Amino acid sequence: MKNHKYIGLQNNIKNIKFNLFSYQHKTSKNILILIFLLLFKIVTIAQVAGCNDPLALNYNANATENNGSCSYNSTTITVKSSTALDASIKETSGLLEWNGYLYTHNDGVDTNLYKLDKNTGAILKSIPLPSIQNMDWEEISQDDSYIYIGDFGNNYSGNRTDLKIYKILKSTLESSPQIEIINFSYSNQTDFSTKTNNKTDFDCEAFVVTKNEILLFTKQWLSEKTSVYSLPKNAGTYVANLQTTLDVSGLITGATLKENLRLITLCGYSNPVQPFVFLIYDYKDNSFSTANKRKINISLPYHQIEAISTNNGLDYNVTNESLSIFTQKLHQFSLEQYLGNYLKSLSLRNASTKNNIPILFPNPAGSEIHIGNIDLINTDFEIVSLNGEIVQKGKLKGTTIIISDLEKGVYLIKFIDQFQVYKIIKK
């Protein structure tokens, strides 16, 4: 005979276990959902798209991801120096900075490269490039191993079918230059009928060489825009593929690249011969749709700026060809005012990404401490004394925390949802 009380007790225990399991299961599920929502919220916060350039009119302090929407006031820079160039390079059309020297060339017939003193513009050496022609050399660029010269000027009739880039091994330049040829055509040019002078959008005077490809920037006489085309760096015959078109409201004549800084600087002029630079920076993977784009006039009216170079992204050299009473010159100016903060912040972003930790500086700190990881913007933080007291807390609105009210000493700072605590010293 079964003991009904015992059986009832067993059933009660089973019910309790089942209810407990059900409760634990629901609780675990709720915790997982809560974690997911928190993570979703964090990711959402970390990916606020907008204009993140403090110099822009529409700067968004909460933006952590640039979306290319920045707009700027019109502005003009003044050159620091202008130096006359020798008459033999009165048609200077490209400019390259390499090993502490400048290199330039003329835009027709002459097949020499000219090595210049960076400060005085004096010609130090004329370097002949044998067995090639200069139909219309318009630009010079480089990568680690090669110099590239663009023979693709096409303003005369707009229908050239022999566009090319010469590729010269650097180590042979001043001895016996080894030269290869990259031939190309434009992917969207189908009309090759003869045009009148300066009436085509398939002229080109600017290109840069990246680690993986060549990017052409056209000089569009009709639309006053520039189209960006890409083609391989290897010798051969190719179709240059259209990537995008930028509204520069002028004619692009030169380009220089600092790939590690994600910075391309174009030069050109608008009517009536007002020279300018056009900055493209803070982009990803050569996609310029999310880049900051800013046009800055140069205080050299009626100087036809044809070429540009930089060694550090801040200090620039440009040359103008001879035009009327304005003879050929080398000009130097700084863009520190416009790019200095960007390059500093980029350096911090790169360092924090590489180390996968936020960088706190200066440390020891005085009245404020800076955070080098922009992904932490909008994250809650706590500053704790060594005795465990929370002395300051808040939400990181930018990349600076004011700590002027703290007493001198050692503190720990924790970013909520981070798994590490960082030591700071208030001096």
N, C-alpha and C positions, 0 to 999 in steps of 0.2 A: 504494500500500500504506500503510495507516494505521499510525502509530506508536503501538503499544499502551501504551508507557510514558507517552507524552504524554496519551493518552486516560485512562489510570489516574490520572494527576496531576490532570486536569480533574475526574474523578469525586470524587477526594479533596477537592479545593477546594470542589466543590459540597456535599459532605457536611459539611465544616467550616462553610460559610456557613449551611447549613440548621440544623445543630446550634447555631451561635451565635445565629441568629435565634430558634430555639426556646427557647434559654436566656434570651435577652433578653426574649422574650414572656412566658415564665413568671415571670421576675424582676419585670418591670413589673406583671404581674398580681398577684404576691405583695405588691409595694409598695402597689398600689392597695388590696388587701384590708387590709393593715396600717394604711394611712391611714384607711380606712373604720372599722376597729375602734377606732382611737384617737379618731376623731371621735365615734363612738358612745359611747365611754367618757366623753369630755368632756361630751357632751350629757347623758348619764345622771347624771353627777356634778352638773352645773349645775341639774338639775331634781329635786333631792331635796325631796319634799313632806313637810310636817310643821308643827308649831307653831313659829313663828319669833319669838315674843314672849318676851323674857327674863324678863318678869314672871309668866309662866304657870307653873303647877305642872308641866306636861309639856313644857317648853321643850326643843327639839331644836337644839343648836348647829350641827348640820350641815344643817339645813333651809334651803333657799334659796327655797322657794316655799310660801307659806302655804296650808294646806288647811282652815282653819276648825276645827281640832280643839283649840285652846287651851282650857284650863280654869283657873279661878282660885279663890283663897281668897275667902271672903266678907269684905267690908270696908265701912267707913263713912267718909264725909268730913264735915268740920265746915265750916260756912259762915263766911266772913270778916266778913260784915256783914249786918244785917237792918234794913230801913227801912220805916216805916209808909207806906201809900199812902192817897190821898184816898178818902173814902167813896163818891165818884161812880164809882169803879172797883172796888167790892167784889166784883164777879163777873169780875174779870180772867181772861181765858180764852185769850189768845194774846199772844205777845211777839215783837217784831221789832226788830233793831238796824240802823239805817240813818243814814248821814251823822252819826254821833256822838250820835244820839238813840235813845231807846227808844219804840216805839209799841205800844199795847195796846188792847183793846176788851172790852166786856162780852159775856156769852153769851146775852142775850135782850133783845128789844125795842129797846134803845138802838142807834142807827145812827151813832154817832160813833166816830171814832178819836181816841185820846188820845196826844199827843206829850209824852214825859216827859224830864226831866233824867236822864241816865244815872247820876249819882252819888247824887242826893238822892231821885229818884223823884217829884219835884214835877211837877204837870201844867203844861206850858208853853203848850199850845194844845189846844183841842177842835176837831176837824175833822169837820164833818157830811158824810155821804155820802148825797146826795139820791136819791130815786126807787127805793130798794131797801128790803127788809125784813130784820129780824133775827129769824128764826125760832129759830135756835140757832147763833150764831156760835161756833166752837170753836177756830179756829186762824188765824194770819196768817203768810204766807211771802212770798218775793220772788225775782225774778231781776234782771238789770241794768236792765230798763225798767219792770217792773210790780210792784205789790203785789197779793197774792192773799189773799182772806179766805174761809175755808171755812164755809159755812152747811150743815152736814151732821150736826149732833148728832141722834142717833136713839135715845136711850136710853128715851124716854118710852113708846113703843109698839112700836118696832122695825120699823115698816112705812112709813116715809116714802117717798114717790115723787117728791119735789121736791128731792132733794139737789143742791146746787150750790156752785160756787166763783165768787166775784166777782173780776174781773180789772181793776185800776185802774192807769191810766197814771201813773207816778210824777210826771212833769213837770206834771201837772194837779192833783195831789192837794190842794194848798192854795189852789187858785183855783176852777176849775170841773171837778170830777173826771169824767173820761171812764171809764165803767164798762161792761165786757162781762161775759157770763155763760157759764160752763161748766157744763152740766147733765150728770149722770151717774147710773148705776145700777150695782149690783155684778153681776158676771158669774155668780156662783153663788148669788145670792139668788132663790129661787123661791117661798118662803112669805112672803106679805104679810099674814097674819092678825095681829090685834092681840095684842101680848104685854103682860104686866105690866111695871111699871117696872123697869129695869135687868135684863132677862132676855133679852138679845139679843147676838149676836156680830156684828151689823151696825151698831154704833155707831162713830163715828169722831170723834177730837178732835185728830188730828195729820196733817200732810203736809209735804213739802218739794218744792221746785221745782228740777229740774235743768236743764241746758242744753236737753234734748230732751223732757222729760216731767214729769208730776206723779206723785209717789209718795205714796199714802195709807197710813197705819198705823192699823189699826182698834183700837177699844177693846172687847175681847171679854169681856163680863161673865160668860159661862158658862165658857169655857175658860181665861180669864186668859192668853191668848196674843195676839199681834198678827199680822194678815194684811197683807201688802203688796200693794197694787193699783196699777196704772199706768194713766194716761190722758193724752191729749194736752193741750197747753197752750193751744191755740187755742180761741176761743169756739165753742160748738156743743153738740151732745148726743151723749154717748158711753156705752159700756159699759166700766166699769173692770175691767181684766183681772187676775185673781189671779196673782201672781208667786211668792210663797212665804209660809210662816207661821213665825213665830219664837216660841219658848217664853220669855216674859218673866216668867212667874209674877206677874202683876200687871195693872194697868189703865193703858194708855198714854194720856197726856193732852196731849203736846206733842212737837215735833220741831224740830231745827235742823240745817242742812247746811253743811259746808265741802267743796264738791265737789272743789276742787283738792287737798285733803288726804285725800280718800277717807274721810271721817268724817261719820257721822250720829250725833247724840246725841238720844236719846229721854228724856222724863221721864214720871213716872207715880207711882202709889202702889199698895201692896199692903195687904191687911187686917192689922191695923186701922189704916188710914191711915198707913202707913209710906212716905214718899216715897223715890224712887230715880231714878237715871239709868241708862240702858241704852246702852252704847257699841257701835256697829257701825263697824269700821274695817279698813283694809287690804284692801279688796275690789276686784274688777275688774268694770268694765262693769255696775255696779248689780246684780251677782250676789252675794248675801250668803252663799251656801253656803260660800265659802272665806274669809269675813271673820272677824276676831276679834270675839267678842261677850261683853261683860262687864257685869254688873249691879253697881252701887255704891249702897249706901244713903246717904241724906242725914240728918244728925243733926237732923231737925226733926219729931219724932213728932207725929202728929195735924194736921200742916199739909198741906192738900190742894193739892199743887203742880199747877198747871194749864198752865204755859207756860214756855218756855225759849228763850234766845238766846245766841249767842256771836259775837264778831268775829274771833277768832284760833284757835279750837279748844281753847284752854287755859283762858281766863277766861270764866265763865258767869254769866248772870243768870237767875233763876227767880222766878215769882210764885205766891203761893197766894191763892185766893179766901177770902172770909170764911166761917168754919165754927165755929159755937158760940162759944167764948171766944177763938178764934184769928182775929184780924182780918187783913185783906188786907195783904200785905207784899211788898217786893222784897228778894230775898236774892242775895248774890254769893259765889262760891266758885271755887277753882282746881282743875283736873285735871292740873296740871303733873306731879305725882307718877306719874300713870298714863299720860299721853299724851306727855310731854315727849320721851322717848327715841325714841318712834315717829315723831314729827314731825321730829326731827333726822335720823333715818335715812332718812325719806322724802325729805327735802330733798336728801340726798346721792345717793340712788338716782335721783331725777329729774334732778339735775345730771349724773351720770355717764352716764345714758341719753341725755340731750340732746347731750352732747359725744362720746359713744361712746368714752370713755377712762376709765380708773380715776383717781380723784382721790386724791392723797396729801396728807395734812395731819396735823399742821402741818408746814410745810416752809419754813424749817429746823425740825428736830425735836429733842427732848430724849431722853427714855428710850423713847419709843414713837412709832410712826407708824400712822395709821389709813388704811384703804382704803375709799373711798367707793363701790366697785362690788361689790355682794354676789354678782354672777355669778362673781367670781374666788375665792370661797370653795372650798376643797379643791383649789386650783391650786398646783403647785410654784413656788417662787420662788428666786432667787439674788440676793444683794447682792455687788457686785464693787467693789473699790477701783480707783482710776484707773490703777494699775499692772497691772491685770488679775487680781489675786488674788481668789478667791472667799472672802469673809470670813464669810459667813453664808448658809445655805440651809435650806429646809424646806418644809412644806406649810401653806398659809394655812388655819387652822382656824376663824378668825372674821374680824373686820375690823380686827384689830390685830396689828402686828409689833413685838415688843420689841427695841429696838436699844441698850439701855443698855450693852452690852459693847463697842460700837464706839468707836473713837477719834474725836475731832473731825475733821471733814473732809468731802469730797465723795465720794459713792458713786453707783453706778448700780444700779438694781433692775430685774430682768427677771422677768416672769411667764412661765413656760414655756408654749409654744404661743401666746404673743402676739408680735407682729411689731415691737414698739417697746420701747425701753429708756427708763427714767425716771430723772431725776437727783434725788437727795435730799441734803440737807445735814444732817450731825449736828453739833449745836452743843454 
